[in-house]
Amino acid sequence: MKLLPVAIAIFFENLDDELKLWVQVREDTGPFQGLLEFPGGGVEPDETPLEAVVREVEEEVGIKINPEDGKFMGIYSNPLQEKTILLYVFLFPKTPLLESKGQWLSFTENERSQIYKGQIPGPNHQIIDDLFLVRSNYDK
């Protein structure tokens, strides 16, 4: 089975009673078309996942982010029929540069990702829910 490394950026704001995450509408064709998703994409053979996520945010969102601001959250596996996608997840703090590029979604401890079921890709639910377990490790 082929392994496909993909790096994604999660821009977040950690508030006392909620977590805000920035998303954009996926416009390309495929199973996630029209869903709300985090920016990211494939890791090229000559780059690290962190370099890939910085490049992908610039390509998809049109902003430059500082790689030193990114915090590695973990790797998530998404097995498909002919390949397994390895999602390298990086957290970045909220930046005002995003305001006109997408939208912020609010998540609470009680509802977590379920409030957006059907609006975000299935693999992202586990990542979002896990953020509630690690959010105290990141600055507000």
FIMAR-824068 format. One record per residue: x negated, y negated, z negated of N, C-alpha, C in turn; residue in one letter; residue number from 1. Coordinates in steps of 0.1 Angstrom, whole numbers, plus 5000, padded with zeros to 4 digits. Example, Ala and Ser with C-alpha at 12.3 -4.5 7.8 and 13.67 -1.06 7.14 Angstrom:
// FIMAR-824068
[atom [4868, 5057, 4922], [4877, 5045, 4922], [4868, 5033, 4922], "A", 1]
[atom [4872, 5022, 4929], [4863, 5011, 4929], [4871, 5000, 4921], "S", 2]
// end
This chain:
// FIMAR-824068
[atom [4992, 5012, 5000], [5000, 5000, 5000], [4991, 4988, 5000], "M", 1]
[atom [4995, 4978, 5008], [4987, 4966, 5009], [4990, 4956, 4998], "K", 2]
[atom [4980, 4950, 4992], [4981, 4940, 4982], [4980, 4926, 4988], "L", 3]
[atom [4990, 4917, 4985], [4989, 4904, 4990], [4989, 4894, 4979], "L", 4]
[atom [4977, 4888, 4977], [4976, 4878, 4966], [4982, 4864, 4970], "P", 5]
[atom [4990, 4859, 4961], [4997, 4847, 4963], [4996, 4838, 4950], "V", 6]
[atom [4993, 4825, 4952], [4991, 4817, 4940], [5003, 4806, 4940], "A", 7]
[atom [5009, 4804, 4928], [5020, 4795, 4927], [5017, 4785, 4916], "I", 8]
[atom [5022, 4773, 4918], [5021, 4762, 4908], [5034, 4760, 4901], "A", 9]
[atom [5034, 4760, 4888], [5047, 4756, 4881], [5044, 4743, 4874], "I", 10]
[atom [5050, 4733, 4878], [5050, 4720, 4871], [5060, 4720, 4861], "F", 11]
[atom [5056, 4716, 4848], [5066, 4717, 4837], [5065, 4705, 4828], "F", 12]
[atom [5076, 4704, 4821], [5076, 4694, 4810], [5082, 4702, 4798], "E", 13]
[atom [5075, 4703, 4787], [5079, 4711, 4775], [5085, 4701, 4765], "N", 14]
[atom [5098, 4702, 4764], [5105, 4693, 4754], [5110, 4702, 4742], "L", 15]
[atom [5114, 4695, 4732], [5117, 4703, 4720], [5128, 4713, 4722], "D", 16]
[atom [5139, 4709, 4729], [5150, 4718, 4730], [5152, 4724, 4744], "D", 17]
[atom [5143, 4721, 4753], [5144, 4726, 4767], [5131, 4726, 4774], "E", 18]
[atom [5130, 4733, 4785], [5119, 4733, 4794], [5123, 4728, 4807], "L", 19]
[atom [5116, 4719, 4813], [5119, 4714, 4826], [5109, 4719, 4836], "K", 20]
[atom [5113, 4725, 4847], [5104, 4730, 4858], [5108, 4724, 4871], "L", 21]
[atom [5098, 4720, 4879], [5100, 4714, 4892], [5100, 4725, 4903], "W", 22]
[atom [5110, 4723, 4912], [5112, 4733, 4923], [5115, 4725, 4935], "V", 23]
[atom [5113, 4732, 4946], [5117, 4727, 4960], [5125, 4737, 4967], "Q", 24]
[atom [5133, 4733, 4977], [5141, 4742, 4985], [5131, 4749, 4995], "V", 25]
[atom [5132, 4762, 4995], [5124, 4770, 5005], [5131, 4769, 5019], "R", 26]
[atom [5123, 4764, 5028], [5129, 4761, 5041], [5125, 4771, 5052], "E", 27]
[atom [5115, 4779, 5050], [5111, 4788, 5061], [5121, 4800, 5061], "D", 28]
[atom [5121, 4808, 5072], [5130, 4819, 5073], [5125, 4830, 5064], "T", 29]
[atom [5134, 4839, 5060], [5131, 4850, 5052], [5141, 4852, 5041], "G", 30]
[atom [5138, 4862, 5032], [5147, 4865, 5022], [5149, 4854, 5011], "P", 31]
[atom [5140, 4845, 5010], [5141, 4834, 5000], [5145, 4821, 5006], "F", 32]
[atom [5149, 4820, 5019], [5153, 4808, 5025], [5164, 4801, 5018], "Q", 33]
[atom [5163, 4788, 5015], [5174, 4781, 5009], [5174, 4782, 4994], "G", 34]
[atom [5165, 4790, 4988], [5164, 4791, 4973], [5155, 4781, 4968], "L", 35]
[atom [5156, 4778, 4955], [5148, 4769, 4948], [5135, 4777, 4943], "L", 36]
[atom [5124, 4771, 4947], [5112, 4779, 4945], [5100, 4770, 4941], "E", 37]
[atom [5090, 4776, 4934], [5078, 4769, 4931], [5068, 4769, 4943], "F", 38]
[atom [5060, 4758, 4944], [5051, 4757, 4956], [5040, 4767, 4954], "P", 39]
[atom [5036, 4772, 4966], [5024, 4782, 4965], [5024, 4789, 4978], "G", 40]
[atom [5014, 4798, 4979], [5013, 4806, 4991], [5001, 4816, 4990], "G", 41]
[atom [4998, 4822, 5001], [4987, 4832, 5002], [4973, 4827, 4999], "G", 42]
[atom [4966, 4835, 4992], [4952, 4832, 4989], [4943, 4837, 5000], "V", 43]
[atom [4936, 4828, 5006], [4927, 4831, 5017], [4915, 4839, 5012], "E", 44]
[atom [4908, 4847, 5021], [4897, 4855, 5017], [4885, 4848, 5011], "P", 45]
[atom [4884, 4835, 5015], [4872, 4827, 5010], [4875, 4818, 4998], "D", 46]
[atom [4887, 4820, 4992], [4890, 4811, 4981], [4895, 4818, 4969], "E", 47]
[atom [4895, 4811, 4957], [4900, 4817, 4945], [4915, 4814, 4944], "T", 48]
[atom [4923, 4821, 4936], [4937, 4817, 4934], [4939, 4802, 4930], "P", 49]
[atom [4931, 4797, 4922], [4932, 4783, 4918], [4930, 4774, 4930], "L", 50]
[atom [4920, 4777, 4938], [4917, 4768, 4950], [4929, 4770, 4959], "E", 51]
[atom [4935, 4781, 4960], [4946, 4784, 4969], [4958, 4776, 4965], "A", 52]
[atom [4961, 4775, 4952], [4973, 4768, 4947], [4971, 4753, 4949], "V", 53]
[atom [4959, 4748, 4947], [4957, 4734, 4950], [4959, 4731, 4964], "V", 54]
[atom [4954, 4739, 4973], [4956, 4737, 4988], [4970, 4738, 4992], "R", 55]
[atom [4977, 4748, 4986], [4991, 4750, 4990], [5000, 4739, 4985], "E", 56]
[atom [4998, 4733, 4973], [5006, 4722, 4968], [5004, 4710, 4978], "V", 57]
[atom [4991, 4708, 4982], [4989, 4697, 4991], [4996, 4699, 5005], "E", 58]
[atom [4996, 4711, 5010], [5002, 4714, 5022], [5017, 4714, 5021], "E", 59]
[atom [5023, 4719, 5011], [5038, 4720, 5010], [5044, 4708, 5004], "E", 60]
[atom [5038, 4702, 4994], [5044, 4691, 4987], [5038, 4677, 4991], "V", 61]
[atom [5026, 4677, 4996], [5019, 4665, 5001], [5013, 4657, 4990], "G", 62]
[atom [5009, 4663, 4979], [5002, 4657, 4968], [4990, 4664, 4965], "I", 63]
[atom [4979, 4657, 4960], [4967, 4664, 4955], [4968, 4665, 4940], "K", 64]
[atom [4965, 4677, 4936], [4965, 4679, 4921], [4951, 4683, 4917], "I", 65]
[atom [4948, 4680, 4904], [4935, 4683, 4899], [4934, 4697, 4894], "N", 66]
[atom [4925, 4706, 4899], [4925, 4720, 4895], [4922, 4721, 4880], "P", 67]
[atom [4915, 4711, 4874], [4912, 4712, 4860], [4924, 4710, 4851], "E", 68]
[atom [4935, 4705, 4857], [4948, 4704, 4850], [4956, 4717, 4849], "D", 69]
[atom [4952, 4726, 4857], [4959, 4739, 4858], [4955, 4749, 4847], "G", 70]
[atom [4965, 4756, 4842], [4963, 4766, 4832], [4968, 4779, 4837], "K", 71]
[atom [4960, 4789, 4837], [4963, 4802, 4842], [4973, 4809, 4833], "F", 72]
[atom [4985, 4813, 4838], [4995, 4819, 4829], [4994, 4834, 4830], "M", 73]
[atom [4991, 4839, 4842], [4990, 4854, 4844], [4993, 4858, 4858], "G", 74]
[atom [4993, 4871, 4860], [4996, 4877, 4873], [5008, 4886, 4872], "I", 75]
[atom [5017, 4884, 4882], [5030, 4891, 4882], [5030, 4899, 4895], "Y", 76]
[atom [5035, 4912, 4894], [5035, 4921, 4906], [5049, 4921, 4911], "S", 77]
[atom [5050, 4920, 4924], [5063, 4921, 4931], [5062, 4931, 4942], "N", 78]
[atom [5065, 4944, 4939], [5064, 4955, 4949], [5075, 4954, 4959], "P", 79]
[atom [5072, 4954, 4972], [5081, 4954, 4983], [5079, 4967, 4990], "L", 80]
[atom [5086, 4969, 5002], [5086, 4982, 5009], [5072, 4985, 5014], "Q", 81]
[atom [5065, 4976, 5020], [5052, 4979, 5026], [5040, 4972, 5020], "E", 82]
[atom [5043, 4964, 5010], [5032, 4956, 5003], [5036, 4953, 4989], "K", 83]
[atom [5026, 4949, 4981], [5029, 4944, 4968], [5023, 4930, 4967], "T", 84]
[atom [5031, 4921, 4963], [5027, 4907, 4962], [5022, 4905, 4947], "I", 85]
[atom [5010, 4900, 4946], [5004, 4897, 4933], [5005, 4882, 4931], "L", 86]
[atom [5014, 4877, 4922], [5016, 4863, 4920], [5007, 4858, 4909], "L", 87]
[atom [4997, 4850, 4913], [4989, 4843, 4903], [4996, 4830, 4900], "Y", 88]
[atom [4999, 4829, 4887], [5008, 4818, 4882], [4999, 4808, 4874], "V", 89]
[atom [5000, 4795, 4879], [4993, 4784, 4872], [5003, 4774, 4868], "F", 90]
[atom [5001, 4769, 4855], [5009, 4758, 4850], [5002, 4745, 4851], "L", 91]
[atom [5010, 4735, 4856], [5005, 4721, 4857], [5014, 4712, 4850], "F", 92]
[atom [5009, 4701, 4843], [5018, 4692, 4837], [5026, 4684, 4847], "P", 93]
[atom [5037, 4678, 4842], [5046, 4670, 4850], [5038, 4658, 4855], "K", 94]
[atom [5040, 4655, 4868], [5034, 4643, 4874], [5045, 4635, 4881], "T", 95]
[atom [5044, 4622, 4880], [5054, 4614, 4887], [5054, 4615, 4902], "P", 96]
[atom [5043, 4620, 4908], [5042, 4621, 4922], [5052, 4631, 4928], "L", 97]
[atom [5058, 4639, 4920], [5068, 4649, 4924], [5082, 4644, 4926], "L", 98]
[atom [5085, 4633, 4919], [5099, 4628, 4918], [5107, 4628, 4931], "E", 99]
[atom [5101, 4624, 4942], [5109, 4623, 4954], [5107, 4635, 4963], "S", 100]
[atom [5100, 4645, 4958], [5097, 4657, 4967], [5105, 4669, 4964], "K", 101]
[atom [5112, 4670, 4953], [5120, 4682, 4949], [5129, 4678, 4938], "G", 102]
[atom [5131, 4688, 4929], [5140, 4685, 4918], [5135, 4692, 4905], "Q", 103]
[atom [5139, 4687, 4894], [5136, 4693, 4881], [5148, 4701, 4876], "W", 104]
[atom [5146, 4713, 4872], [5156, 4721, 4866], [5154, 4722, 4851], "L", 105]
[atom [5165, 4722, 4843], [5164, 4723, 4829], [5167, 4737, 4824], "S", 106]
[atom [5159, 4743, 4815], [5162, 4756, 4810], [5162, 4755, 4794], "F", 107]
[atom [5171, 4762, 4788], [5172, 4763, 4774], [5168, 4776, 4769], "T", 108]
[atom [5164, 4777, 4756], [5161, 4790, 4750], [5172, 4800, 4751], "E", 109]
[atom [5184, 4796, 4749], [5195, 4806, 4750], [5198, 4811, 4764], "N", 110]
[atom [5198, 4802, 4774], [5202, 4807, 4787], [5190, 4811, 4795], "E", 111]
[atom [5179, 4805, 4793], [5167, 4808, 4800], [5170, 4807, 4815], "R", 112]
[atom [5165, 4817, 4823], [5166, 4816, 4838], [5180, 4820, 4843], "S", 113]
[atom [5188, 4826, 4835], [5201, 4831, 4840], [5210, 4821, 4845], "Q", 114]
[atom [5209, 4808, 4840], [5217, 4798, 4845], [5216, 4795, 4860], "I", 115]
[atom [5204, 4799, 4865], [5201, 4796, 4880], [5201, 4809, 4888], "Y", 116]
[atom [5208, 4820, 4883], [5208, 4833, 4890], [5215, 4830, 4903], "K", 117]
[atom [5208, 4836, 4914], [5213, 4834, 4927], [5207, 4821, 4934], "G", 118]
[atom [5202, 4812, 4926], [5196, 4800, 4932], [5181, 4800, 4932], "Q", 119]
[atom [5175, 4809, 4925], [5160, 4811, 4925], [5157, 4825, 4928], "I", 120]
[atom [5145, 4828, 4934], [5142, 4841, 4938], [5141, 4850, 4925], "P", 121]
[atom [5145, 4863, 4927], [5145, 4872, 4916], [5132, 4873, 4908], "G", 122]
[atom [5120, 4874, 4915], [5108, 4875, 4908], [5105, 4864, 4899], "P", 123]
[atom [5110, 4852, 4902], [5107, 4840, 4893], [5115, 4841, 4880], "N", 124]
[atom [5125, 4849, 4879], [5132, 4850, 4866], [5123, 4854, 4854], "H", 125]
[atom [5115, 4864, 4857], [5106, 4869, 4846], [5096, 4859, 4843], "Q", 126]
[atom [5090, 4852, 4852], [5080, 4842, 4850], [5086, 4831, 4841], "I", 127]
[atom [5098, 4826, 4845], [5105, 4815, 4837], [5108, 4820, 4823], "I", 128]
[atom [5113, 4832, 4822], [5117, 4837, 4808], [5104, 4838, 4800], "D", 129]
[atom [5093, 4843, 4806], [5081, 4844, 4798], [5075, 4830, 4794], "D", 130]
[atom [5078, 4820, 4801], [5074, 4807, 4797], [5079, 4803, 4783], "L", 131]
[atom [5090, 4808, 4780], [5096, 4805, 4766], [5087, 4812, 4755], "F", 132]
[atom [5080, 4822, 4759], [5072, 4829, 4749], [5058, 4822, 4747], "L", 133]
[atom [5054, 4816, 4758], [5040, 4809, 4757], [5040, 4794, 4757], "V", 134]
[atom [5052, 4788, 4758], [5053, 4774, 4759], [5046, 4766, 4747], "R", 135]
[atom [5046, 4772, 4735], [5040, 4766, 4724], [5025, 4764, 4726], "S", 136]
[atom [5019, 4772, 4735], [5005, 4771, 4738], [5001, 4759, 4747], "N", 137]
[atom [5011, 4752, 4752], [5008, 4741, 4761], [5013, 4728, 4755], "Y", 138]
[atom [5006, 4718, 4758], [5010, 4704, 4753], [5023, 4700, 4758], "D", 139]
[atom [5030, 4692, 4749], [5042, 4686, 4753], [5040, 4673, 4761], "K", 140]
// end
